[in-house]
Amino acid sequence: MPGGTNAATVPRLLHGARRLAEGDPVTTAALKAGYDSTSAFIAAFRRHLGTTPGRYFAQ
């Protein structure tokens, strides 16, 4: 897929974002969304949304 995005990335990011919106810590949201690490989730979040999860939800 273009930009290195695979078909599972967006659904996983949305799942992680929902978990964050429900109050889960970033690490919990990342693992529940299927990421191997918090840093992998944050990198994917930043790549697709242009900011980190903490900054996104602080707005």
Number of C-alpha atoms within 10 A of each C-alpha: 6 5 6 7 12 9 9 9 18 14 11 20 22 13 17 26 21 14 18 19 13 10 11 15 12 20 18 16 24 25 14 15 20 15 20 12 13 14 13 12 25 20 15 20 22 15 13 14 12 12 15 17 20 12 10 13 11 7 5
